[in-house]
Amino acid sequence: MGKDYYDILNLTRSAQEDDIQRSYRVLSLKYHPDNNQSRDARDRFKNISEAYDILSNQKRRAIFDQFGEEGLKNGVPTAEPGGFTGAYSFHGDPQRTFREFFGSDNPFNELFTDGESTTSSGAGAKFGGIMGRARPRQDPPVEKELWLSLDEVYRGCTKKLKISRRVLNEDGHTSSVRDKILSIIVKPGWKEGTRVLFPKEGDQESNNVPADIVFVVKDKPHSHFKRSGCDLHYTAQVTLVQALTGCIIEIGTLDDRVISVPINEIVRPGIQKVVVGEGMPQSGDPETRGNLVLHFEIVFPTTLTPQQKQTIKATLG
């Protein structure tokens, strides 16, 4: 199981940018090797720095939220045709992260307690008072739902979406609303919840960095199939006679084929039939597919003649 960078920083997944900075400030000071001589302080300091390097970056955080450490470090599909994100690798220098955050190589250089400056030899010389440098503010990501049919996800497709956003005029202060078309290359097998990031495509303001726009994949309801992971689930109606004596179920697939599934066993309540390799393609490996899982709904006759009842009793005992 991969690292949980939220857990390393004592955060929940709903943490905001300020929460991430605050947690890194407290934990990096607590486990800084110059301030903590415990055996595991150096490793924890490095993990804390790596966690901050990921969660403070909107793009890395979005990839980690959806695909975990493995997807972050191996790369995942992007909206560009045939594109993948570059594999992330922590630079390995926690002091560099610390220096960039606090603006100093030496954490003892500049310390503040209750808003008053003191030296490292004074009573206020505590790590806990160091404040990070102000960073340019970026608006929170704007999330939009991207509804896709199972047919679109099965085959892959291109979606063109129009967004309206405020764009700064030449004077750098006033703005006007303009439309823009964003293209998303949907890869076969994308799962519900897949996030597609468009950096800094939000409203422009003179004092803020534009927000990222994130499209989150949602499954449109299908008339026959339901998706669970890479598996497709299908409910077939069979008569009582078919349930007892067997039948062949014909199913139209998402790629316009018709497959025939023989049912030779007695269909009991709750029974399932699995057709291997007839499910959804796996994201990142479309040649590998999940399974088609058949469920059954037995349709009972509404009436039986006395003779039919006798025949059933004689047959079934």
C-alpha positions in Angstrom: 0.0 0.0 0.0 1.4 3.4 -1.0 2.0 6.4 1.3 -0.9 8.5 2.5 0.5 12.0 2.3 -2.6 13.4 4.0 -1.9 11.2 7.0 1.8 12.2 7.1 0.7 15.9 7.5 -2.1 15.0 9.9 -4.7 16.2 7.4 -8.0 15.1 5.9 -8.6 15.0 2.2 -10.8 18.1 2.4 -7.8 20.2 3.7 -7.4 23.7 2.2 -4.2 25.4 1.1 -3.9 27.2 4.5 -4.3 23.9 6.3 -1.5 22.3 4.3 0.9 25.2 4.9 0.0 25.4 8.6 0.5 21.7 9.1 3.8 21.7 7.2 5.1 24.6 9.3 4.3 22.9 12.6 5.6 19.4 11.7 8.7 20.6 9.8 9.8 22.6 12.8 9.0 19.8 15.2 11.0 17.2 13.3 13.8 19.4 11.9 17.1 17.6 12.6 18.5 20.7 14.2 15.6 20.8 16.7 14.8 17.1 17.1 17.5 14.5 17.9 15.2 11.4 18.0 16.1 8.4 15.9 13.3 8.8 13.3 13.3 12.6 13.1 15.4 12.7 9.9 13.1 10.2 8.0 10.0 11.9 9.3 11.3 15.3 8.2 11.9 14.0 4.7 8.5 12.4 4.5 6.8 15.6 5.7 8.7 17.6 3.0 7.7 15.2 0.3 4.1 15.3 1.4 4.1 19.1 1.4 5.7 19.1 -2.1 2.8 17.0 -3.4 -0.2 18.4 -1.6 0.8 22.1 -2.1 0.8 21.6 -5.8 -2.7 21.4 -7.3 -1.8 19.2 -10.2 0.2 16.7 -8.1 -2.5 16.6 -5.5 -5.3 16.0 -8.0 -3.3 13.1 -9.5 -2.6 11.7 -6.0 -6.3 12.0 -5.0 -7.4 9.9 -7.9 -4.6 7.5 -8.6 -2.6 7.4 -5.3 1.2 7.2 -5.0 1.5 4.7 -7.8 -0.3 6.9 -10.3 1.6 10.0 -9.2 5.0 8.3 -9.6 4.3 6.3 -12.7 2.2 8.8 -14.7 -1.4 8.9 -15.7 -3.4 9.8 -18.9 -3.8 13.5 -19.7 -6.4 15.4 -21.8 -3.8 15.6 -24.7 -4.0 12.9 -27.4 -1.8 10.0 -26.3 -0.5 12.1 -23.4 0.6 11.0 -20.0 1.7 13.1 -17.0 5.4 12.9 -16.2 6.3 10.5 -13.4 6.8 12.5 -10.2 9.9 12.0 -8.2 10.7 13.9 -5.0 13.9 15.9 -5.3 15.1 14.2 -2.1 16.3 17.4 -0.4 14.0 18.2 2.5 16.2 21.2 3.5 15.5 22.7 0.1 11.7 22.5 0.7 12.2 24.0 4.2 14.4 26.8 2.8 11.9 27.6 0.0 9.0 27.7 2.5 10.7 29.7 5.3 13.0 31.8 3.1 16.2 30.9 5.0 18.9 28.2 5.0 19.2 28.6 8.8 15.9 28.3 10.7 17.4 30.1 13.6 18.1 33.3 11.6 14.8 34.9 11.9 12.3 34.0 14.6 9.0 35.6 15.6 7.0 35.2 18.8 3.7 37.0 19.2 4.7 39.3 16.4 7.9 40.5 18.0 11.4 39.7 16.6 13.9 38.0 18.8 17.3 36.3 18.3 18.1 32.6 18.6 19.6 33.2 22.0 16.6 35.1 23.4 13.6 33.8 25.2 11.5 33.8 22.1 13.9 31.6 20.1 11.5 28.8 19.4 11.0 27.0 16.1 7.3 27.2 16.5 7.2 30.9 15.7 8.7 30.8 12.3 6.4 32.0 9.6 6.6 31.1 5.9 6.9 33.7 3.2 3.7 34.9 1.6 3.0 33.1 -1.7 0.9 34.3 -4.6 -2.7 33.3 -3.9 -4.5 31.0 -6.3 -8.2 30.6 -6.3 -9.5 27.1 -5.2 -10.0 24.6 -8.1 -13.3 24.8 -9.9 -14.8 21.3 -10.3 -17.2 20.5 -13.1 -18.9 17.2 -13.8 -18.1 15.4 -17.0 -21.0 13.0 -17.8 -20.0 10.1 -20.1 -22.0 7.2 -21.4 -20.6 3.7 -21.0 -20.3 3.6 -24.8 -18.1 6.6 -24.8 -15.9 5.2 -22.0 -15.8 1.8 -23.6 -14.5 3.1 -27.0 -12.8 6.3 -25.9 -13.8 9.6 -27.5 -13.1 13.4 -27.7 -15.3 15.8 -25.8 -15.3 19.5 -26.6 -16.6 21.6 -23.7 -17.3 25.4 -23.8 -16.5 27.4 -20.7 -17.1 31.0 -20.0 -14.5 32.9 -17.9 -13.4 36.4 -17.1 -10.3 37.5 -18.9 -8.2 40.6 -18.0 -8.3 43.4 -20.5 -5.1 45.1 -21.7 -5.3 47.6 -18.8 -4.7 44.8 -16.4 -7.5 45.8 -14.1 -10.9 45.5 -15.9 -12.1 42.2 -17.3 -14.6 40.8 -19.8 -16.3 37.4 -20.2 -15.0 35.3 -23.0 -15.8 31.7 -24.1 -13.2 29.1 -24.6 -13.4 25.5 -26.0 -11.5 22.8 -24.0 -10.9 19.4 -25.5 -10.7 16.3 -23.5 -9.4 13.0 -25.0 -11.4 10.3 -23.1 -9.3 7.2 -22.8 -11.0 3.8 -23.0 -11.7 2.5 -19.5 -11.6 5.8 -17.6 -13.3 5.2 -14.2 -15.9 7.3 -12.6 -14.1 9.9 -10.5 -11.2 10.3 -13.0 -10.1 14.0 -12.8 -8.9 16.0 -15.8 -7.0 19.1 -14.9 -6.8 22.3 -16.9 -4.3 24.5 -15.0 -5.2 28.2 -14.5 -8.2 28.3 -16.8 -10.5 30.0 -14.3 -11.4 33.6 -14.0 -8.5 36.1 -14.2 -8.1 38.8 -11.6 -5.4 41.4 -11.3 -4.2 40.1 -7.8 -4.9 36.4 -8.0 -3.6 33.4 -9.9 -6.5 31.9 -11.9 -8.1 28.8 -10.5 -7.5 25.4 -12.1 -10.5 23.8 -13.7 -11.0 20.1 -12.9 -13.5 17.9 -14.8 -14.6 14.9 -12.8 -15.9 11.9 -14.8 -19.4 10.7 -13.9 -21.2 7.7 -15.4 -24.5 8.3 -17.3 -27.1 5.7 -16.5 -27.2 2.9 -19.2 -30.4 1.1 -20.2 -28.9 -2.4 -19.8 -25.5 -2.3 -18.0 -24.1 -1.0 -14.7 -20.4 -0.6 -14.1 -18.5 -1.7 -11.1 -14.8 -1.2 -11.5 -13.9 -2.8 -14.8 -16.9 -5.2 -14.6 -20.2 -4.8 -16.3 -23.4 -6.1 -14.7 -26.4 -7.2 -16.8 -29.8 -8.5 -15.6 -31.4 -11.0 -17.9 -35.1 -12.0 -17.6 -35.8 -15.7 -17.9 -39.0 -17.6 -17.6 -39.5 -20.3 -15.0 -39.2 -22.9 -17.7 -35.9 -21.4 -18.9 -34.6 -21.2 -15.4 -35.3 -24.9 -14.8 -34.4 -26.3 -18.2 -31.7 -24.0 -19.5 -31.6 -21.5 -22.3 -29.3 -19.2 -24.3 -29.1 -15.5 -23.4 -28.2 -13.1 -26.2 -26.7 -9.8 -25.2 -25.8 -6.8 -27.3 -22.4 -5.4 -26.3 -21.1 -1.9 -26.1 -19.1 -2.4 -29.3 -22.1 -3.5 -31.3 -21.6 -7.3 -31.1 -24.1 -9.9 -30.0 -22.8 -12.6 -27.7 -24.6 -15.8 -26.9 -24.3 -17.1 -23.3 -25.5 -20.6 -22.7 -27.2 -21.2 -19.4 -27.0 -25.0 -18.6 -27.4 -25.0 -14.9 -30.6 -24.4 -13.0 -31.1 -20.7 -12.3 -31.6 -20.2 -8.6 -32.3 -16.9 -6.8 -29.0 -15.0 -6.4 -27.1 -17.0 -8.9 -24.6 -15.2 -11.2 -22.9 -16.1 -14.5 -19.5 -14.6 -15.3 -18.4 -14.1 -18.9 -14.6 -13.5 -18.7 -13.2 -10.6 -20.7 -16.5 -9.0 -21.8 -16.4 -6.1 -19.4 -14.9 -2.6 -19.6 -11.3 -2.0 -20.8 -8.8 -1.2 -18.0 -7.6 2.3 -17.9 -4.0 2.4 -19.1 -4.3 -1.1 -20.6 -7.3 -1.1 -22.9 -6.4 -4.6 -24.3 -7.2 -6.0 -20.9 -10.9 -6.1 -20.0 -13.0 -6.8 -17.0 -15.8 -9.4 -16.9 -19.5 -9.4 -17.7 -21.5 -10.5 -14.7 -25.0 -11.8 -15.5 -27.8 -11.6 -12.9 -31.2 -13.2 -13.4 -34.7 -12.1 -12.9 -37.1 -15.1 -13.0 -40.5 -14.4 -14.5 -43.1 -16.7 -12.9 -46.4 -17.6 -14.7 -49.4 -15.8 -13.4 -51.7 -18.8 -13.6 -51.5 -22.6 -14.0 -54.1 -25.1 -15.1 -54.9 -28.0 -12.8 -53.3 -30.3 -15.3 -50.1 -28.2 -15.4 -50.0 -28.3 -11.6 -50.3 -32.1 -11.6 -47.5 -32.4 -14.2 -45.2 -30.2 -12.1 -46.0 -32.2 -8.9 -45.4 -35.5 -10.8 -42.1 -34.2 -12.2 -40.6 -32.4 -9.2 -42.1 -34.7 -6.6 
